[in-house]
């Protein structure tokens, strides 16, 4: 069976976990061999799982949190609906 990308995306988790049945696994592998987009999604998902499982802690530069919150506040204030000056 030929799978479309949207069907492969639904099986990415099972593919990585090794829980797909043999027929679906073969279809997904066949699709991944020919589809660069789905292969990139698979690689990205695998990388995210590796990063999330990494329990190392990294020290952030001094003042990073304050700069981040300031930038978020600036960005979010730009999303606020404009006030109507005629009201």
KASUL-V670535 format. One record per backbone hydrogen bond with DSSP energy under -0.5 kcal/mol. NH is the residue of the N-H (numbers start at 0). CO is the residue of the C=O. Records with the same first field share a line. If there is no record, write none. Layout:
# KASUL-V670535
NH=CO + CO
This chain:
# KASUL-V670535
2=0
6=3
7=3
8=4
9=5
10=6 + 7
11=7 + 8
14=10
15=11
16=12
17=13
18=13
19=13
24=20
25=21
26=22
27=23
28=24
29=25
30=26
31=27
32=28
33=29 + 30
34=30
35=33
38=34
39=35
40=36
41=37
42=38
43=39
44=40
45=41
46=42
47=43
48=44
49=45
50=46
51=47
52=48
53=49 + 50
54=52
63=60
66=62
67=63
68=64
69=65
70=66
71=67
72=68
73=69
74=70
75=71
76=72
77=73
78=74 + 75
79=75 + 76
84=82
86=83
